[in-house]
């Protein structure tokens, strides 16, 4: 017999959480050996990262995952494979199956803790178990929680935000202090965005107490000890496997919240997936799906009640008494909506930020997620206010039940998409059913791509062999943060190996760039390397030419160089399949042109409709990357013959800058023409303290024209 009633609520929440998880996944998909339901790109990448970590030996730092993202310095903490559980289950891998997945178990834990901490918070203010238990279902059935389940599995752990609010209800200062240390540490082993949120929440509360007690030494202690412990844990588990500059990233001001985020039932514009049976969708800007924060109709009722009582100056909402919470709401909302403030699709304000300020803000580049603490504070304050203002507690309970009923009816349009794995099966998984993949899995241990980049589309296409095959290492990866400088170095090392026909006999390459495919055909035409076109993927396999079938040869013969017509300008883009750029080029973010990367870059093309005469090849140059101490030196080689030597000082985004070289009449008989850029002193923007970009860049070429 259970004597202590508190255990009854734990058992109740366990039953609710396990039932909801099984309803969500279906009985078969809940199994720890079944990951067939994982179909979304991000979640697939998390499972792949976990597989390589799980099957590897232990390293130091403990989260180090060198086989996933070869050569670039990977750690499990830069994936969303929930480092806390990844490390815990790896300890017991000798007792677990090879195809083990814990994501369904993680969802169960998140449901349980979401119920538990919301219950504990409401119970602290009401001392009413029944009211608190029913209130916890509003927190559990939150659209912001369910929205993340099929996409970002680690971000379902929003209970850690509730845990921080619960920690502030603990009266004993010492215990509260230890709780903060614990949840800050745990947050870093779930997702770093939670660490950023909780760190700011903690600082707000500590600073507010300092304003009251004026004890500066105590303030220093309360800041220094928890964050020292946090940094030690982060070091222990591999957060510092990459440079600090690589923690910066693009997105602040784009992946943000909208002023109307709490009222918008659609996360992604153009989607027919609505979280409301009653409210219409609101048009928003491009990246504001990251700030999705629909409260539900029940939650909106709570927000309206809060606003009404705030205007009436309700003592329970007194600013001085609740100062840290007001500060939290203001600060987090400013961060969430960023410097570009939108009301719907109308830009209310667009503030240009200095680079000095933009750099730290780029650490929390997906700032829209910072609406979550405000979101849950609306629930907490609204539910507590109802209980406190209604004298008859039965009536308060009745109002709560009505609000919960309204909430469920409203968001049922979204919830129905989650029953029995429906939400996971919306994306059709790609099956690699060609026999070549079994051969690769048997004969090769490493699978790589020819254009090393973070989050390549080919990861989704090759997920089947990465998860189910016998592959030991890969550089097909999706990481929240990675070492950009190492990526640049090994991209160029790969190109050098291609040019020298120096391929690792144990490595298979997925050719994920059509322009690379053209160049590799040329480089390996006399080699014994095989090119296979299977399941809509090109695969380069060392010494396998004899195993190419008729279809492989047929498709391989169709590969030809892009034609250029005299007098017609050819724009250069890295992802344009009809471009003439080959190896050694990299993107210019979302702008026009391509950068040379490393010490060599190639262009190969066919000349069409030409006359028997000399032609001038004119390259339009937009920018040059150099520190002006070591000037950028370029040697131009055309069809194997030296053409020109150039020396550049630094310039940025200028028009009317050109490089001219002569294509001689005697060379026109060639089937194709190859121009090599041999570059000395390429340099990275990060080394110039201009941006976190670690690529070794040289010259930005916008276009080519032949006259």
VENZIDA-V292236 format. One record per residue. RES is the residue in three letters. NEAR is the number of other C-alpha atoms within 12 Angstrom. Layout:
((RES | NEAR) (RES | NEAR))
//
This chain:
((UNK | 6) (UNK | 10) (UNK | 7) (UNK | 10) (UNK | 12) (UNK | 17) (UNK | 14) (UNK | 17) (UNK | 28) (UNK | 23) (UNK | 18) (UNK | 21) (UNK | 32) (UNK | 24) (UNK | 19) (UNK | 28) (UNK | 32) (UNK | 27) (UNK | 22) (UNK | 33) (UNK | 35) (UNK | 25) (UNK | 26) (UNK | 33) (UNK | 35) (UNK | 25) (UNK | 20) (UNK | 19) (UNK | 28) (UNK | 31) (UNK | 22) (UNK | 23) (UNK | 20) (UNK | 25) (UNK | 34) (UNK | 33) (UNK | 34) (UNK | 40) (UNK | 32) (UNK | 31) (UNK | 32) (UNK | 34) (UNK | 38) (UNK | 43) (UNK | 42) (UNK | 46) (UNK | 46) (UNK | 48) (UNK | 47) (UNK | 48) (UNK | 41) (UNK | 44) (UNK | 41) (UNK | 42) (UNK | 32) (UNK | 26) (UNK | 21) (UNK | 22) (UNK | 20) (UNK | 19) (UNK | 26) (UNK | 33) (UNK | 44) (UNK | 39) (UNK | 46) (UNK | 34) (UNK | 37) (UNK | 44) (UNK | 44) (UNK | 34) (UNK | 31) (UNK | 36) (UNK | 34) (UNK | 46) (UNK | 49) (UNK | 56) (UNK | 46) (UNK | 43) (UNK | 47) (UNK | 41) (UNK | 45) (UNK | 42) (UNK | 44) (UNK | 32) (UNK | 32) (UNK | 41) (UNK | 35) (UNK | 20) (UNK | 29) (UNK | 30) (UNK | 20) (UNK | 16) (UNK | 24) (UNK | 13) (UNK | 10) (UNK | 18) (UNK | 19) (UNK | 26) (UNK | 25) (UNK | 32) (UNK | 38) (UNK | 38) (UNK | 42) (UNK | 42) (UNK | 31) (UNK | 35) (UNK | 39) (UNK | 33) (UNK | 33) (UNK | 42) (UNK | 40) (UNK | 36) (UNK | 35) (UNK | 41) (UNK | 42) (UNK | 39) (UNK | 40) (UNK | 47) (UNK | 42) (UNK | 37) (UNK | 40) (UNK | 40) (UNK | 29) (UNK | 23) (UNK | 27) (UNK | 28) (UNK | 18) (UNK | 23) (UNK | 25) (UNK | 24) (UNK | 35) (UNK | 34) (UNK | 36) (UNK | 34) (UNK | 47) (UNK | 41) (UNK | 37) (UNK | 44) (UNK | 45) (UNK | 42) (UNK | 41) (UNK | 44) (UNK | 45) (UNK | 47) (UNK | 36) (UNK | 40) (UNK | 35) (UNK | 32) (UNK | 38) (UNK | 35) (UNK | 28) (UNK | 35) (UNK | 39) (UNK | 42) (UNK | 39) (UNK | 40) (UNK | 45) (UNK | 49) (UNK | 43) (UNK | 47) (UNK | 47) (UNK | 40) (UNK | 38) (UNK | 42) (UNK | 37) (UNK | 31) (UNK | 33) (UNK | 35) (UNK | 25) (UNK | 21) (UNK | 13) (UNK | 12) (UNK | 16) (UNK | 14) (UNK | 15) (UNK | 25) (UNK | 28) (UNK | 21) (UNK | 26) (UNK | 40) (UNK | 33) (UNK | 26) (UNK | 38) (UNK | 42) (UNK | 36) (UNK | 34) (UNK | 36) (UNK | 42) (UNK | 42) (UNK | 39) (UNK | 37) (UNK | 38) (UNK | 37) (UNK | 38) (UNK | 37) (UNK | 34) (UNK | 40) (UNK | 41) (UNK | 32) (UNK | 31) (UNK | 38) (UNK | 37) (UNK | 30) (UNK | 30) (UNK | 32) (UNK | 32) (UNK | 25) (UNK | 24) (UNK | 24) (UNK | 21) (UNK | 17) (UNK | 16) (UNK | 13) (UNK | 14) (UNK | 16) (UNK | 16) (UNK | 12) (UNK | 18) (UNK | 24) (UNK | 18) (UNK | 16) (UNK | 30) (UNK | 27) (UNK | 17) (UNK | 21) (UNK | 31) (UNK | 29) (UNK | 18) (UNK | 23) (UNK | 30) (UNK | 23) (UNK | 20) (UNK | 28) (UNK | 35) (UNK | 24) (UNK | 26) (UNK | 33) (UNK | 33) (UNK | 38) (UNK | 30) (UNK | 33) (UNK | 32) (UNK | 23) (UNK | 22) (UNK | 27) (UNK | 33) (UNK | 31) (UNK | 29) (UNK | 30) (UNK | 27) (UNK | 26) (UNK | 36) (UNK | 38) (UNK | 33) (UNK | 34) (UNK | 41) (UNK | 47) (UNK | 47) (UNK | 35) (UNK | 34) (UNK | 44) (UNK | 44) (UNK | 37) (UNK | 39) (UNK | 41) (UNK | 39) (UNK | 40) (UNK | 27) (UNK | 23) (UNK | 15) (UNK | 14) (UNK | 16) (UNK | 27) (UNK | 32) (UNK | 41) (UNK | 34) (UNK | 23) (UNK | 22) (UNK | 21) (UNK | 18) (UNK | 28) (UNK | 31) (UNK | 28) (UNK | 34) (UNK | 32) (UNK | 23) (UNK | 32) (UNK | 42) (UNK | 38) (UNK | 39) (UNK | 47) (UNK | 47) (UNK | 44) (UNK | 47) (UNK | 43) (UNK | 45) (UNK | 35) (UNK | 39) (UNK | 43) (UNK | 33) (UNK | 27) (UNK | 36) (UNK | 31) (UNK | 23) (UNK | 26) (UNK | 29) (UNK | 19) (UNK | 16) (UNK | 21) (UNK | 20) (UNK | 13) (UNK | 13) (UNK | 13) (UNK | 19) (UNK | 16) (UNK | 23) (UNK | 27) (UNK | 18) (UNK | 15) (UNK | 16) (UNK | 16) (UNK | 22) (UNK | 22) (UNK | 31) (UNK | 32) (UNK | 26) (UNK | 25) (UNK | 34) (UNK | 27) (UNK | 20) (UNK | 24) (UNK | 34) (UNK | 34) (UNK | 26) (UNK | 41) (UNK | 46) (UNK | 44) (UNK | 41) (UNK | 32) (UNK | 33) (UNK | 33) (UNK | 31) (UNK | 24) (UNK | 25) (UNK | 24) (UNK | 17) (UNK | 20) (UNK | 16) (UNK | 17) (UNK | 16) (UNK | 15) (UNK | 15) (UNK | 17) (UNK | 11) (UNK | 14) (UNK | 13) (UNK | 13) (UNK | 26) (UNK | 26) (UNK | 25) (UNK | 27) (UNK | 31) (UNK | 27) (UNK | 35) (UNK | 36) (UNK | 36) (UNK | 42) (UNK | 43) (UNK | 45) (UNK | 44) (UNK | 43) (UNK | 45) (UNK | 41) (UNK | 40) (UNK | 41) (UNK | 47) (UNK | 35) (UNK | 34) (UNK | 44) (UNK | 37) (UNK | 37) (UNK | 38) (UNK | 45) (UNK | 36) (UNK | 33) (UNK | 37) (UNK | 32) (UNK | 25) (UNK | 24) (UNK | 18) (UNK | 12) (UNK | 13) (UNK | 21) (UNK | 16) (UNK | 17) (UNK | 28) (UNK | 29) (UNK | 20) (UNK | 27) (UNK | 35) (UNK | 26) (UNK | 22) (UNK | 31) (UNK | 36) (UNK | 23) (UNK | 26) (UNK | 37) (UNK | 31) (UNK | 22) (UNK | 31) (UNK | 37) (UNK | 28) (UNK | 24) (UNK | 33) (UNK | 34) (UNK | 23) (UNK | 27) (UNK | 31) (UNK | 24) (UNK | 24) (UNK | 31) (UNK | 23) (UNK | 29) (UNK | 34) (UNK | 23) (UNK | 19) (UNK | 21) (UNK | 17) (UNK | 22) (UNK | 25) (UNK | 23) (UNK | 26) (UNK | 16) (UNK | 19) (UNK | 18) (UNK | 31) (UNK | 32) (UNK | 20) (UNK | 20) (UNK | 33) (UNK | 28) (UNK | 20) (UNK | 23) (UNK | 28) (UNK | 25) (UNK | 34) (UNK | 42) (UNK | 41) (UNK | 39) (UNK | 40) (UNK | 40) (UNK | 44) (UNK | 35) (UNK | 30) (UNK | 27) (UNK | 29) (UNK | 27) (UNK | 37) (UNK | 42) (UNK | 33) (UNK | 31) (UNK | 42) (UNK | 39) (UNK | 31) (UNK | 37) (UNK | 41) (UNK | 38) (UNK | 28) (UNK | 30) (UNK | 26) (UNK | 36) (UNK | 37) (UNK | 36) (UNK | 42) (UNK | 45) (UNK | 44) (UNK | 50) (UNK | 38) (UNK | 37) (UNK | 36) (UNK | 39) (UNK | 45) (UNK | 37) (UNK | 39) (UNK | 31) (UNK | 29) (UNK | 35) (UNK | 34) (UNK | 28) (UNK | 31) (UNK | 36) (UNK | 30) (UNK | 26) (UNK | 33) (UNK | 33) (UNK | 24) (UNK | 19) (UNK | 31) (UNK | 26) (UNK | 15) (UNK | 23) (UNK | 20) (UNK | 27) (UNK | 22) (UNK | 21) (UNK | 25) (UNK | 33) (UNK | 39) (UNK | 40) (UNK | 41) (UNK | 35) (UNK | 33) (UNK | 35) (UNK | 31) (UNK | 35) (UNK | 46) (UNK | 42) (UNK | 37) (UNK | 35) (UNK | 42) (UNK | 35) (UNK | 29) (UNK | 26) (UNK | 27) (UNK | 19) (UNK | 13) (UNK | 24) (UNK | 21) (UNK | 31) (UNK | 30) (UNK | 40) (UNK | 38) (UNK | 33) (UNK | 28) (UNK | 22) (UNK | 21) (UNK | 31) (UNK | 36) (UNK | 39) (UNK | 42) (UNK | 38) (UNK | 32) (UNK | 24) (UNK | 26) (UNK | 23) (UNK | 17) (UNK | 22) (UNK | 26) (UNK | 19) (UNK | 16) (UNK | 18) (UNK | 27) (UNK | 21) (UNK | 14) (UNK | 21) (UNK | 28) (UNK | 19) (UNK | 15) (UNK | 24) (UNK | 26) (UNK | 32) (UNK | 30) (UNK | 25) (UNK | 30) (UNK | 21) (UNK | 24) (UNK | 19) (UNK | 19) (UNK | 20) (UNK | 30) (UNK | 27) (UNK | 37) (UNK | 31) (UNK | 37) (UNK | 28) (UNK | 22) (UNK | 22) (UNK | 27) (UNK | 37) (UNK | 44) (UNK | 45) (UNK | 46) (UNK | 46) (UNK | 44) (UNK | 43) (UNK | 42) (UNK | 28) (UNK | 27) (UNK | 16) (UNK | 12) (UNK | 19) (UNK | 25) (UNK | 33) (UNK | 41) (UNK | 42) (UNK | 46) (UNK | 46) (UNK | 40) (UNK | 34) (UNK | 38) (UNK | 41) (UNK | 41) (UNK | 41) (UNK | 39) (UNK | 35) (UNK | 28) (UNK | 33) (UNK | 22) (UNK | 14) (UNK | 23) (UNK | 20) (UNK | 15) (UNK | 16) (UNK | 18) (UNK | 24) (UNK | 22) (UNK | 35) (UNK | 28) (UNK | 34) (UNK | 31) (UNK | 34) (UNK | 30) (UNK | 31) (UNK | 40) (UNK | 42) (UNK | 32) (UNK | 24) (UNK | 18) (UNK | 16) (UNK | 17) (UNK | 23) (UNK | 33) (UNK | 29) (UNK | 30) (UNK | 27) (UNK | 32) (UNK | 27) (UNK | 31) (UNK | 27) (UNK | 19) (UNK | 19) (UNK | 20) (UNK | 25) (UNK | 22) (UNK | 21) (UNK | 24) (UNK | 25) (UNK | 31) (UNK | 21) (UNK | 27) (UNK | 21) (UNK | 19) (UNK | 21) (UNK | 16) (UNK | 16) (UNK | 16) (UNK | 23) (UNK | 25) (UNK | 31) (UNK | 23) (UNK | 31) (UNK | 29) (UNK | 37) (UNK | 23) (UNK | 16) (UNK | 15) (UNK | 24) (UNK | 25) (UNK | 18) (UNK | 19) (UNK | 18) (UNK | 26) (UNK | 33) (UNK | 36) (UNK | 34) (UNK | 31) (UNK | 44) (UNK | 32) (UNK | 34) (UNK | 29) (UNK | 29) (UNK | 40) (UNK | 37) (UNK | 31) (UNK | 23) (UNK | 26) (UNK | 21) (UNK | 21) (UNK | 16) (UNK | 19) (UNK | 24) (UNK | 32) (UNK | 35) (UNK | 34) (UNK | 39) (UNK | 40) (UNK | 42) (UNK | 45) (UNK | 51) (UNK | 44) (UNK | 45) (UNK | 38) (UNK | 33) (UNK | 38) (UNK | 32) (UNK | 32) (UNK | 23))
//
